[in-house]
Amino acid sequence: MSQQDLNGITLEAIVTRLQAHYGWDGLAKHIDINCFISDPSIKSSLKFLRKTPWARSKVEQLYLDTQFTD
């Protein structure tokens, strides 16, 4: 998959699906950013990721690399 495959998928949908798949602890192990470690929530993560392009890029890449079973 490539970045183009993310067209039409919201950042909220990406974070929600990754959180359901990995949990907050798993996300923090894959991507070491504070919004996944300290009192994590979808809302706070979205706020941070929308303001931080490098972190958003890592989250999007993890989404593309993840083999979802559902």
PQR file with spaces between the fields and no chain letter, atoms N, CA, C, O and H, PARSE charges and radii, in Angstrom:
ATOM       1  N    MET     1       0.831   -1.181    0.000 -0.4000 1.5000
ATOM       2  CA   MET     1       0.000    0.000    0.000 -0.0000 2.0000
ATOM       3  C    MET     1       0.877    1.246    0.000  0.5500 1.7000
ATOM       4  O    MET     1       2.022    1.217    0.453 -0.5500 1.4000
ATOM       5  N    SER     2       0.329    2.327   -0.509 -0.4000 1.5000
ATOM       6  CA   SER     2       1.057    3.587   -0.546 -0.0000 2.0000
ATOM       7  C    SER     2       0.219    4.687    0.088  0.5500 1.7000
ATOM       8  O    SER     2      -0.946    4.485    0.432 -0.5500 1.4000
ATOM       9  H    SER     2      -0.600    2.351   -0.877  0.4000 1.0000
ATOM      10  N    GLN     3       0.837    5.856    0.236 -0.4000 1.5000
ATOM      11  CA   GLN     3       0.136    6.993    0.817 -0.0000 2.0000
ATOM      12  C    GLN     3      -1.141    7.302    0.044  0.5500 1.7000
ATOM      13  O    GLN     3      -2.116    7.769    0.633 -0.5500 1.4000
ATOM      14  H    GLN     3       1.783    6.020   -0.044  0.4000 1.0000
ATOM      15  N    GLN     4      -1.155    7.053   -1.253 -0.4000 1.5000
ATOM      16  CA   GLN     4      -2.347    7.302   -2.060 -0.0000 2.0000
ATOM      17  C    GLN     4      -3.511    6.427   -1.614  0.5500 1.7000
ATOM      18  O    GLN     4      -4.670    6.798   -1.800 -0.5500 1.4000
ATOM      19  H    GLN     4      -0.363    6.673   -1.732  0.4000 1.0000
ATOM      20  N    ASP     5      -3.218    5.280   -1.032 -0.4000 1.5000
ATOM      21  CA   ASP     5      -4.269    4.380   -0.561 -0.0000 2.0000
ATOM      22  C    ASP     5      -5.022    4.955    0.638  0.5500 1.7000
ATOM      23  O    ASP     5      -6.059    4.422    1.034 -0.5500 1.4000
ATOM      24  H    ASP     5      -2.276    4.979   -0.881  0.4000 1.0000
ATOM      25  N    LEU     6      -4.506    6.032    1.212 -0.4000 1.5000
ATOM      26  CA   LEU     6      -5.162    6.654    2.358 -0.0000 2.0000
ATOM      27  C    LEU     6      -6.225    7.666    1.938  0.5500 1.7000
ATOM      28  O    LEU     6      -6.941    8.191    2.791 -0.5500 1.4000
ATOM      29  H    LEU     6      -3.664    6.464    0.890  0.4000 1.0000
ATOM      30  N    ASN     7      -6.338    7.945    0.650 -0.4000 1.5000
ATOM      31  CA   ASN     7      -7.358    8.879    0.181 -0.0000 2.0000
ATOM      32  C    ASN     7      -8.735    8.414    0.619  0.5500 1.7000
ATOM      33  O    ASN     7      -9.111    7.262    0.399 -0.5500 1.4000
ATOM      34  H    ASN     7      -5.756    7.518   -0.042  0.4000 1.0000
ATOM      35  N    GLY     8      -9.482    9.314    1.240 -0.4000 1.5000
ATOM      36  CA   GLY     8     -10.827    8.988    1.693 -0.0000 2.0000
ATOM      37  C    GLY     8     -10.890    8.403    3.092  0.5500 1.7000
ATOM      38  O    GLY     8     -11.981    8.192    3.621 -0.5500 1.4000
ATOM      39  H    GLY     8      -9.176   10.250    1.419  0.4000 1.0000
ATOM      40  N    ILE     9      -9.733    8.133    3.705 -0.4000 1.5000
ATOM      41  CA   ILE     9      -9.707    7.597    5.070 -0.0000 2.0000
ATOM      42  C    ILE     9      -9.301    8.739    6.001  0.5500 1.7000
ATOM      43  O    ILE     9      -8.234    9.331    5.838 -0.5500 1.4000
ATOM      44  H    ILE     9      -8.847    8.304    3.275  0.4000 1.0000
ATOM      45  N    THR    10     -10.144    9.038    6.962 -0.4000 1.5000
ATOM      46  CA   THR    10      -9.840   10.142    7.874 -0.0000 2.0000
ATOM      47  C    THR    10      -8.778    9.731    8.885  0.5500 1.7000
ATOM      48  O    THR    10      -8.586    8.548    9.169 -0.5500 1.4000
ATOM      49  H    THR    10     -11.010    8.557    7.094  0.4000 1.0000
ATOM      50  N    LEU    11      -8.097   10.734    9.419 -0.4000 1.5000
ATOM      51  CA   LEU    11      -7.110   10.473   10.462 -0.0000 2.0000
ATOM      52  C    LEU    11      -7.782    9.829   11.672  0.5500 1.7000
ATOM      53  O    LEU    11      -7.201    8.959   12.320 -0.5500 1.4000
ATOM      54  H    LEU    11      -8.253   11.694    9.189  0.4000 1.0000
ATOM      55  N    GLU    12      -8.990   10.251   11.970 -0.4000 1.5000
ATOM      56  CA   GLU    12      -9.724    9.656   13.092 -0.0000 2.0000
ATOM      57  C    GLU    12      -9.973    8.168   12.860  0.5500 1.7000
ATOM      58  O    GLU    12      -9.842    7.366   13.785 -0.5500 1.4000
ATOM      59  H    GLU    12      -9.462   10.958   11.444  0.4000 1.0000
ATOM      60  N    ALA    13     -10.328    7.799   11.642 -0.4000 1.5000
ATOM      61  CA   ALA    13     -10.555    6.385   11.326 -0.0000 2.0000
ATOM      62  C    ALA    13      -9.261    5.589   11.447  0.5500 1.7000
ATOM      63  O    ALA    13      -9.271    4.449   11.912 -0.5500 1.4000
ATOM      64  H    ALA    13     -10.435    8.451   10.891  0.4000 1.0000
ATOM      65  N    ILE    14      -8.158    6.180   11.033 -0.4000 1.5000
ATOM      66  CA   ILE    14      -6.857    5.511   11.114 -0.0000 2.0000
ATOM      67  C    ILE    14      -6.477    5.262   12.572  0.5500 1.7000
ATOM      68  O    ILE    14      -6.128    4.143   12.945 -0.5500 1.4000
ATOM      69  H    ILE    14      -8.149    7.106   10.655  0.4000 1.0000
ATOM      70  N    VAL    15      -6.546    6.307   13.390 -0.4000 1.5000
ATOM      71  CA   VAL    15      -6.161    6.180   14.801 -0.0000 2.0000
ATOM      72  C    VAL    15      -7.094    5.213   15.528  0.5500 1.7000
ATOM      73  O    VAL    15      -6.640    4.398   16.331 -0.5500 1.4000
ATOM      74  H    VAL    15      -6.829    7.216   13.087  0.4000 1.0000
ATOM      75  N    THR    16      -8.381    5.301   15.254 -0.4000 1.5000
ATOM      76  CA   THR    16      -9.352    4.418   15.906 -0.0000 2.0000
ATOM      77  C    THR    16      -9.085    2.960   15.563  0.5500 1.7000
ATOM      78  O    THR    16      -9.136    2.095   16.436 -0.5500 1.4000
ATOM      79  H    THR    16      -8.750    5.964   14.602  0.4000 1.0000
ATOM      80  N    ARG    17      -8.803    2.688   14.303 -0.4000 1.5000
ATOM      81  CA   ARG    17      -8.555    1.301   13.889 -0.0000 2.0000
ATOM      82  C    ARG    17      -7.239    0.781   14.467  0.5500 1.7000
ATOM      83  O    ARG    17      -7.168   -0.363   14.917 -0.5500 1.4000
ATOM      84  H    ARG    17      -8.762    3.391   13.593  0.4000 1.0000
ATOM      85  N    LEU    18      -6.212    1.606   14.455 -0.4000 1.5000
ATOM      86  CA   LEU    18      -4.933    1.191   15.035 -0.0000 2.0000
ATOM      87  C    LEU    18      -5.067    0.947   16.538  0.5500 1.7000
ATOM      88  O    LEU    18      -4.503   -0.011   17.068 -0.5500 1.4000
ATOM      89  H    LEU    18      -6.269    2.535   14.090  0.4000 1.0000
ATOM      90  N    GLN    19      -5.811    1.812   17.218 -0.4000 1.5000
ATOM      91  CA   GLN    19      -5.993    1.647   18.659 -0.0000 2.0000
ATOM      92  C    GLN    19      -6.767    0.370   18.963  0.5500 1.7000
ATOM      93  O    GLN    19      -6.454   -0.329   19.927 -0.5500 1.4000
ATOM      94  H    GLN    19      -6.269    2.590   16.787  0.4000 1.0000
ATOM      95  N    ALA    20      -7.756    0.064   18.163 -0.4000 1.5000
ATOM      96  CA   ALA    20      -8.525   -1.170   18.367 -0.0000 2.0000
ATOM      97  C    ALA    20      -7.658   -2.398   18.108  0.5500 1.7000
ATOM      98  O    ALA    20      -7.821   -3.426   18.764 -0.5500 1.4000
ATOM      99  H    ALA    20      -8.011    0.631   17.380  0.4000 1.0000
ATOM     100  N    HIS    21      -6.744   -2.292   17.158 -0.4000 1.5000
ATOM     101  CA   HIS    21      -5.889   -3.424   16.787 -0.0000 2.0000
ATOM     102  C    HIS    21      -4.744   -3.626   17.791  0.5500 1.7000
ATOM     103  O    HIS    21      -4.507   -4.746   18.243 -0.5500 1.4000
ATOM     104  H    HIS    21      -6.611   -1.457   16.624  0.4000 1.0000
ATOM     105  N    TYR    22      -4.039   -2.550   18.136 -0.4000 1.5000
ATOM     106  CA   TYR    22      -2.847   -2.644   18.985 -0.0000 2.0000
ATOM     107  C    TYR    22      -3.096   -2.302   20.451  0.5500 1.7000
ATOM     108  O    TYR    22      -2.375   -2.781   21.327 -0.5500 1.4000
ATOM     109  H    TYR    22      -4.231   -1.640   17.769  0.4000 1.0000
ATOM     110  N    GLY    23      -4.107   -1.481   20.727 -0.4000 1.5000
ATOM     111  CA   GLY    23      -4.265   -0.912   22.063 -0.0000 2.0000
ATOM     112  C    GLY    23      -3.275    0.236   22.226  0.5500 1.7000
ATOM     113  O    GLY    23      -2.358    0.392   21.420 -0.5500 1.4000
ATOM     114  H    GLY    23      -4.692   -1.092   20.016  0.4000 1.0000
ATOM     115  N    TRP    24      -3.462    1.029   23.262 -0.4000 1.5000
ATOM     116  CA   TRP    24      -2.567    2.175   23.465 -0.0000 2.0000
ATOM     117  C    TRP    24      -1.135    1.730   23.748  0.5500 1.7000
ATOM     118  O    TRP    24      -0.189    2.344   23.254 -0.5500 1.4000
ATOM     119  H    TRP    24      -4.207    0.902   23.917  0.4000 1.0000
ATOM     120  N    ASP    25      -0.966    0.670   24.536 -0.4000 1.5000
ATOM     121  CA   ASP    25       0.388    0.190   24.839 -0.0000 2.0000
ATOM     122  C    ASP    25       1.100   -0.272   23.575  0.5500 1.7000
ATOM     123  O    ASP    25       2.280    0.018   23.379 -0.5500 1.4000
ATOM     124  H    ASP    25      -1.734    0.171   24.937  0.4000 1.0000
ATOM     125  N    GLY    26       0.390   -0.985   22.728 -0.4000 1.5000
ATOM     126  CA   GLY    26       0.976   -1.452   21.478 -0.0000 2.0000
ATOM     127  C    GLY    26       1.337   -0.308   20.550  0.5500 1.7000
ATOM     128  O    GLY    26       2.388   -0.333   19.909 -0.5500 1.4000
ATOM     129  H    GLY    26      -0.569   -1.221   22.887  0.4000 1.0000
ATOM     130  N    LEU    27       0.475    0.691   20.473 -0.4000 1.5000
ATOM     131  CA   LEU    27       0.783    1.863   19.648 -0.0000 2.0000
ATOM     132  C    LEU    27       2.026    2.572   20.170  0.5500 1.7000
ATOM     133  O    LEU    27       2.884    2.992   19.393 -0.5500 1.4000
ATOM     134  H    LEU    27      -0.379    0.710   20.993  0.4000 1.0000
ATOM     135  N    ALA    28       2.117    2.703   21.491 -0.4000 1.5000
ATOM     136  CA   ALA    28       3.276    3.368   22.095 -0.0000 2.0000
ATOM     137  C    ALA    28       4.562    2.597   21.820  0.5500 1.7000
ATOM     138  O    ALA    28       5.623    3.206   21.687 -0.5500 1.4000
ATOM     139  H    ALA    28       1.420    2.362   22.123  0.4000 1.0000
ATOM     140  N    LYS    29       4.489    1.266   21.734 -0.4000 1.5000
ATOM     141  CA   LYS    29       5.678    0.466   21.419 -0.0000 2.0000
ATOM     142  C    LYS    29       6.098    0.647   19.961  0.5500 1.7000
ATOM     143  O    LYS    29       7.289    0.644   19.651 -0.5500 1.4000
ATOM     144  H    LYS    29       3.627    0.771   21.843  0.4000 1.0000
ATOM     145  N    HIS    30       5.133    0.804   19.079 -0.4000 1.5000
ATOM     146  CA   HIS    30       5.437    0.986   17.659 -0.0000 2.0000
ATOM     147  C    HIS    30       5.884    2.412   17.339  0.5500 1.7000
ATOM     148  O    HIS    30       6.792    2.625   16.535 -0.5500 1.4000
ATOM     149  H    HIS    30       4.165    0.807   19.331  0.4000 1.0000
ATOM     150  N    ILE    31       5.235    3.376   17.978 -0.4000 1.5000
ATOM     151  CA   ILE    31       5.538    4.786   17.724 -0.0000 2.0000
ATOM     152  C    ILE    31       5.667    5.477   19.076  0.5500 1.7000
ATOM     153  O    ILE    31       4.681    5.643   19.795 -0.5500 1.4000
ATOM     154  H    ILE    31       4.497    3.202   18.630  0.4000 1.0000
ATOM     155  N    ASP    32       6.874    5.874   19.410 -0.4000 1.5000
ATOM     156  CA   ASP    32       7.163    6.451   20.722 -0.0000 2.0000
ATOM     157  C    ASP    32       6.818    7.944   20.736  0.5500 1.7000
ATOM     158  O    ASP    32       7.693    8.803   20.628 -0.5500 1.4000
ATOM     159  H    ASP    32       7.674    5.740   18.826  0.4000 1.0000
ATOM     160  N    ILE    33       5.524    8.223   20.873 -0.4000 1.5000
ATOM     161  CA   ILE    33       5.079    9.607   21.012 -0.0000 2.0000
ATOM     162  C    ILE    33       4.179    9.708   22.236  0.5500 1.7000
ATOM     163  O    ILE    33       3.425    8.787   22.552 -0.5500 1.4000
ATOM     164  H    ILE    33       4.813    7.525   20.962  0.4000 1.0000
ATOM     165  N    ASN    34       4.273   10.836   22.910 -0.4000 1.5000
ATOM     166  CA   ASN    34       3.616   11.016   24.201 -0.0000 2.0000
ATOM     167  C    ASN    34       2.101   10.854   24.146  0.5500 1.7000
ATOM     168  O    ASN    34       1.496   10.419   25.126 -0.5500 1.4000
ATOM     169  H    ASN    34       4.885   11.584   22.653  0.4000 1.0000
ATOM     170  N    CYS    35       1.477   11.194   23.026 -0.4000 1.5000
ATOM     171  CA   CYS    35       0.010   11.112   22.979 -0.0000 2.0000
ATOM     172  C    CYS    35      -0.482    9.671   23.051  0.5500 1.7000
ATOM     173  O    CYS    35      -1.665    9.442   23.303 -0.5500 1.4000
ATOM     174  H    CYS    35       1.968   11.548   22.229  0.4000 1.0000
ATOM     175  N    PHE    36       0.398    8.694   22.837 -0.4000 1.5000
ATOM     176  CA   PHE    36       0.035    7.284   22.982 -0.0000 2.0000
ATOM     177  C    PHE    36       0.471    6.719   24.336  0.5500 1.7000
ATOM     178  O    PHE    36       0.095    5.603   24.694 -0.5500 1.4000
ATOM     179  H    PHE    36       1.359    8.880   22.633  0.4000 1.0000
ATOM     180  N    ILE    37       1.262    7.484   25.083 -0.4000 1.5000
ATOM     181  CA   ILE    37       1.837    6.997   26.337 -0.0000 2.0000
ATOM     182  C    ILE    37       1.153    7.603   27.560  0.5500 1.7000
ATOM     183  O    ILE    37       0.750    6.881   28.472 -0.5500 1.4000
ATOM     184  H    ILE    37       1.568    8.391   24.792  0.4000 1.0000
ATOM     185  N    SER    38       1.026    8.909   27.577 -0.4000 1.5000
ATOM     186  CA   SER    38       0.537    9.624   28.753 -0.0000 2.0000
ATOM     187  C    SER    38      -0.940    9.983   28.603  0.5500 1.7000
ATOM     188  O    SER    38      -1.292   10.868   27.823 -0.5500 1.4000
ATOM     189  H    SER    38       1.354    9.496   26.836  0.4000 1.0000
ATOM     190  N    ASP    39      -1.797    9.297   29.348 -0.4000 1.5000
ATOM     191  CA   ASP    39      -3.242    9.541   29.349 -0.0000 2.0000
ATOM     192  C    ASP    39      -3.801    9.606   27.922  0.5500 1.7000
ATOM     193  O    ASP    39      -4.387   10.617   27.535 -0.5500 1.4000
ATOM     194  H    ASP    39      -1.511    8.578   29.981  0.4000 1.0000
ATOM     195  N    PRO    40      -3.624    8.542   27.146 -0.5600 1.5000
ATOM     196  CA   PRO    40      -4.007    8.581   25.734  0.2800 2.0000
ATOM     197  C    PRO    40      -5.523    8.590   25.518  0.5500 1.7000
ATOM     198  O    PRO    40      -6.285    7.994   26.278 -0.5500 1.4000
ATOM     199  N    SER    41      -5.923    9.279   24.471 -0.4000 1.5000
ATOM     200  CA   SER    41      -7.313    9.258   24.021 -0.0000 2.0000
ATOM     201  C    SER    41      -7.311    9.556   22.528  0.5500 1.7000
ATOM     202  O    SER    41      -6.347   10.105   21.994 -0.5500 1.4000
ATOM     203  H    SER    41      -5.303    9.764   23.853  0.4000 1.0000
ATOM     204  N    ILE    42      -8.386    9.192   21.869 -0.4000 1.5000
ATOM     205  CA   ILE    42      -8.493    9.477   20.438 -0.0000 2.0000
ATOM     206  C    ILE    42      -8.427   10.987   20.219  0.5500 1.7000
ATOM     207  O    ILE    42      -7.696   11.461   19.349 -0.5500 1.4000
ATOM     208  H    ILE    42      -9.169    8.745   22.303  0.4000 1.0000
ATOM     209  N    LYS    43      -9.187   11.734   21.006 -0.4000 1.5000
ATOM     210  CA   LYS    43      -9.261   13.186   20.833 -0.0000 2.0000
ATOM     211  C    LYS    43      -7.898   13.860   20.998  0.5500 1.7000
ATOM     212  O    LYS    43      -7.507   14.679   20.166 -0.5500 1.4000
ATOM     213  H    LYS    43      -9.780   11.349   21.712  0.4000 1.0000
ATOM     214  N    SER    44      -7.177   13.522   22.063 -0.4000 1.5000
ATOM     215  CA   SER    44      -5.874   14.154   22.289 -0.0000 2.0000
ATOM     216  C    SER    44      -4.859   13.720   21.235  0.5500 1.7000
ATOM     217  O    SER    44      -4.010   14.511   20.826 -0.5500 1.4000
ATOM     218  H    SER    44      -7.495   12.858   22.739  0.4000 1.0000
ATOM     219  N    SER    45      -4.945   12.477   20.799 -0.4000 1.5000
ATOM     220  CA   SER    45      -4.038   11.995   19.757 -0.0000 2.0000
ATOM     221  C    SER    45      -4.284   12.727   18.447  0.5500 1.7000
ATOM     222  O    SER    45      -3.337   13.132   17.773 -0.5500 1.4000
ATOM     223  H    SER    45      -5.636   11.834   21.132  0.4000 1.0000
ATOM     224  N    LEU    46      -5.550   12.898   18.084 -0.4000 1.5000
ATOM     225  CA   LEU    46      -5.879   13.609   16.847 -0.0000 2.0000
ATOM     226  C    LEU    46      -5.383   15.050   16.897  0.5500 1.7000
ATOM     227  O    LEU    46      -4.840   15.553   15.913 -0.5500 1.4000
ATOM     228  H    LEU    46      -6.320   12.569   18.631  0.4000 1.0000
ATOM     229  N    LYS    47      -5.564   15.708   18.021 -0.4000 1.5000
ATOM     230  CA   LYS    47      -5.112   17.095   18.171 -0.0000 2.0000
ATOM     231  C    LYS    47      -3.604   17.194   17.946  0.5500 1.7000
ATOM     232  O    LYS    47      -3.133   18.077   17.230 -0.5500 1.4000
ATOM     233  H    LYS    47      -6.006   15.300   18.820  0.4000 1.0000
ATOM     234  N    PHE    48      -2.855   16.284   18.561 -0.4000 1.5000
ATOM     235  CA   PHE    48      -1.397   16.281   18.403 -0.0000 2.0000
ATOM     236  C    PHE    48      -0.994   15.939   16.972  0.5500 1.7000
ATOM     237  O    PHE    48      -0.160   16.625   16.380 -0.5500 1.4000
ATOM     238  H    PHE    48      -3.237   15.567   19.143  0.4000 1.0000
ATOM     239  N    LEU    49      -1.575   14.891   16.419 -0.4000 1.5000
ATOM     240  CA   LEU    49      -1.171   14.427   15.090 -0.0000 2.0000
ATOM     241  C    LEU    49      -1.493   15.445   13.999  0.5500 1.7000
ATOM     242  O    LEU    49      -0.756   15.547   13.018 -0.5500 1.4000
ATOM     243  H    LEU    49      -2.252   14.333   16.899  0.4000 1.0000
ATOM     244  N    ARG    50      -2.566   16.186   14.150 -0.4000 1.5000
ATOM     245  CA   ARG    50      -2.921   17.207   13.155 -0.0000 2.0000
ATOM     246  C    ARG    50      -1.932   18.368   13.156  0.5500 1.7000
ATOM     247  O    ARG    50      -1.785   19.058   12.148 -0.5500 1.4000
ATOM     248  H    ARG    50      -3.165   16.103   14.946  0.4000 1.0000
ATOM     249  N    LYS    51      -1.255   18.586   14.280 -0.4000 1.5000
ATOM     250  CA   LYS    51      -0.291   19.682   14.394 -0.0000 2.0000
ATOM     251  C    LYS    51       1.148   19.229   14.162  0.5500 1.7000
ATOM     252  O    LYS    51       2.055   20.058   14.090 -0.5500 1.4000
ATOM     253  H    LYS    51      -1.374   18.025   15.099  0.4000 1.0000
ATOM     254  N    THR    52       1.362   17.918   14.045 -0.4000 1.5000
ATOM     255  CA   THR    52       2.725   17.378   14.003 -0.0000 2.0000
ATOM     256  C    THR    52       2.885   16.449   12.800  0.5500 1.7000
ATOM     257  O    THR    52       2.647   15.246   12.908 -0.5500 1.4000
ATOM     258  H    THR    52       0.625   17.245   14.104  0.4000 1.0000
ATOM     259  N    PRO    53       3.288   17.003   11.658 -0.5600 1.5000
ATOM     260  CA   PRO    53       3.346   16.206   10.424  0.2800 2.0000
ATOM     261  C    PRO    53       4.227   14.958   10.500  0.5500 1.7000
ATOM     262  O    PRO    53       3.867   13.926    9.934 -0.5500 1.4000
ATOM     263  N    TRP    54       5.378   15.029   11.189 -0.4000 1.5000
ATOM     264  CA   TRP    54       6.256   13.852   11.236 -0.0000 2.0000
ATOM     265  C    TRP    54       5.589   12.707   11.991  0.5500 1.7000
ATOM     266  O    TRP    54       5.735   11.544   11.612 -0.5500 1.4000
ATOM     267  H    TRP    54       5.670   15.868   11.648  0.4000 1.0000
ATOM     268  N    ALA    55       4.859   13.029   13.057 -0.4000 1.5000
ATOM     269  CA   ALA    55       4.176   11.987   13.831 -0.0000 2.0000
ATOM     270  C    ALA    55       3.000   11.423   13.042  0.5500 1.7000
ATOM     271  O    ALA    55       2.766   10.214   13.049 -0.5500 1.4000
ATOM     272  H    ALA    55       4.740   13.973   13.365  0.4000 1.0000
ATOM     273  N    ARG    56       2.267   12.287   12.368 -0.4000 1.5000
ATOM     274  CA   ARG    56       1.145   11.831   11.540 -0.0000 2.0000
ATOM     275  C    ARG    56       1.647   10.881   10.459  0.5500 1.7000
ATOM     276  O    ARG    56       1.013    9.866   10.172 -0.5500 1.4000
ATOM     277  H    ARG    56       2.457   13.269   12.362  0.4000 1.0000
ATOM     278  N    SER    57       2.774   11.210    9.867 -0.4000 1.5000
ATOM     279  CA   SER    57       3.356   10.365    8.828 -0.0000 2.0000
ATOM     280  C    SER    57       3.687    8.975    9.370  0.5500 1.7000
ATOM     281  O    SER    57       3.454    7.975    8.692 -0.5500 1.4000
ATOM     282  H    SER    57       3.290   12.035   10.100  0.4000 1.0000
ATOM     283  N    LYS    58       4.224    8.907   10.580 -0.4000 1.5000
ATOM     284  CA   LYS    58       4.540    7.610   11.188 -0.0000 2.0000
ATOM     285  C    LYS    58       3.278    6.794   11.452  0.5500 1.7000
ATOM     286  O    LYS    58       3.266    5.581   11.243 -0.5500 1.4000
ATOM     287  H    LYS    58       4.413    9.719   11.131  0.4000 1.0000
ATOM     288  N    VAL    59       2.223    7.453   11.909 -0.4000 1.5000
ATOM     289  CA   VAL    59       0.955    6.769   12.173 -0.0000 2.0000
ATOM     290  C    VAL    59       0.361    6.258   10.864  0.5500 1.7000
ATOM     291  O    VAL    59      -0.114    5.125   10.796 -0.5500 1.4000
ATOM     292  H    VAL    59       2.233    8.439   12.079  0.4000 1.0000
ATOM     293  N    GLU    60       0.388    7.083    9.835 -0.4000 1.5000
ATOM     294  CA   GLU    60      -0.139    6.657    8.537 -0.0000 2.0000
ATOM     295  C    GLU    60       0.657    5.479    7.982  0.5500 1.7000
ATOM     296  O    GLU    60       0.078    4.559    7.404 -0.5500 1.4000
ATOM     297  H    GLU    60       0.774    8.004    9.890  0.4000 1.0000
ATOM     298  N    GLN    61       1.977    5.499    8.154 -0.4000 1.5000
ATOM     299  CA   GLN    61       2.799    4.400    7.659 -0.0000 2.0000
ATOM     300  C    GLN    61       2.525    3.119    8.433  0.5500 1.7000
ATOM     301  O    GLN    61       2.479    2.042    7.838 -0.5500 1.4000
ATOM     302  H    GLN    61       2.447    6.247    8.624  0.4000 1.0000
ATOM     303  N    LEU    62       2.342    3.213    9.741 -0.4000 1.5000
ATOM     304  CA   LEU    62       1.995    2.036   10.537 -0.0000 2.0000
ATOM     305  C    LEU    62       0.668    1.462   10.059  0.5500 1.7000
ATOM     306  O    LEU    62       0.521    0.244    9.953 -0.5500 1.4000
ATOM     307  H    LEU    62       2.379    4.088   10.224  0.4000 1.0000
ATOM     308  N    TYR    63      -0.286    2.316    9.774 -0.4000 1.5000
ATOM     309  CA   TYR    63      -1.588    1.869    9.265 -0.0000 2.0000
ATOM     310  C    TYR    63      -1.411    1.106    7.949  0.5500 1.7000
ATOM     311  O    TYR    63      -2.016    0.054    7.745 -0.5500 1.4000
ATOM     312  H    TYR    63      -0.167    3.305    9.860  0.4000 1.0000
ATOM     313  N    LEU    64      -0.583    1.643    7.070 -0.4000 1.5000
ATOM     314  CA   LEU    64      -0.351    0.989    5.778 -0.0000 2.0000
ATOM     315  C    LEU    64       0.376   -0.344    5.939  0.5500 1.7000
ATOM     316  O    LEU    64       0.137   -1.278    5.174 -0.5500 1.4000
ATOM     317  H    LEU    64      -0.091    2.498    7.235  0.4000 1.0000
ATOM     318  N    ASP    65       1.258   -0.434    6.928 -0.4000 1.5000
ATOM     319  CA   ASP    65       2.060   -1.644    7.139 -0.0000 2.0000
ATOM     320  C    ASP    65       1.336   -2.726    7.944  0.5500 1.7000
ATOM     321  O    ASP    65       1.759   -3.882    7.946 -0.5500 1.4000
ATOM     322  H    ASP    65       1.452    0.325    7.550  0.4000 1.0000
ATOM     323  N    THR    66       0.259   -2.361    8.620 -0.4000 1.5000
ATOM     324  CA   THR    66      -0.447   -3.296    9.498 -0.0000 2.0000
ATOM     325  C    THR    66      -1.316   -4.252    8.693  0.5500 1.7000
ATOM     326  O    THR    66      -2.046   -3.843    7.789 -0.5500 1.4000
ATOM     327  H    THR    66      -0.085   -1.422    8.618  0.4000 1.0000
ATOM     328  N    GLN    67      -1.224   -5.525    9.036 -0.4000 1.5000
ATOM     329  CA   GLN    67      -2.067   -6.556    8.429 -0.0000 2.0000
ATOM     330  C    GLN    67      -3.289   -6.748    9.322  0.5500 1.7000
ATOM     331  O    GLN    67      -3.246   -7.516   10.283 -0.5500 1.4000
ATOM     332  H    GLN    67      -0.632   -5.857    9.770  0.4000 1.0000
ATOM     333  N    PHE    68      -4.361   -6.058    9.008 -0.4000 1.5000
ATOM     334  CA   PHE    68      -5.592   -6.176    9.791 -0.0000 2.0000
ATOM     335  C    PHE    68      -6.288   -7.478    9.427  0.5500 1.7000
ATOM     336  O    PHE    68      -6.294   -7.888    8.267 -0.5500 1.4000
ATOM     337  H    PHE    68      -4.395   -5.434    8.228  0.4000 1.0000
ATOM     338  N    THR    69      -6.870   -8.121   10.422 -0.4000 1.5000
ATOM     339  CA   THR    69      -7.544   -9.403   10.184 -0.0000 2.0000
ATOM     340  C    THR    69      -9.038   -9.253    9.970  0.5500 1.7000
ATOM     341  O    THR    69      -9.707  -10.211    9.582 -0.5500 1.4000
ATOM     342  H    THR    69      -6.866   -7.789   11.365  0.4000 1.0000
ATOM     343  N    ASP    70      -9.568   -8.072   10.216 -0.4000 1.5000
ATOM     344  CA   ASP    70     -11.008   -7.866   10.026 -0.0000 2.0000
ATOM     345  C    ASP    70     -11.332   -7.138    8.749  0.5500 1.7000
ATOM     346  O    ASP    70     -12.503   -6.895    8.458 -0.5500 1.4000
ATOM     347  H    ASP    70      -9.025   -7.294   10.531  0.4000 1.0000
